């Protein structure tokens, strides 16, 4: 993976969702739940909250699959 900054990956995903260009199959429950429950770390706005309250590993893995296509 390129390890694009988290904020850039989130902003890109938000743009794709708003343009209806990021779609997930109905049966991909882990991806859907992970995307819907992401929280920001109040101490660091460029980091997801990683305290076990949400599944950040699925979100990271899914984003790493397409982050290389982000144009900088």
Secondary structure, DSSP 8 states (H G I E B T S, - for coil): -----HHHHHHHHHHHHHTT-----TT-HHHHHHHHT--EETTEEEEE--SSSS-HHHHHHHHHHHGGG---
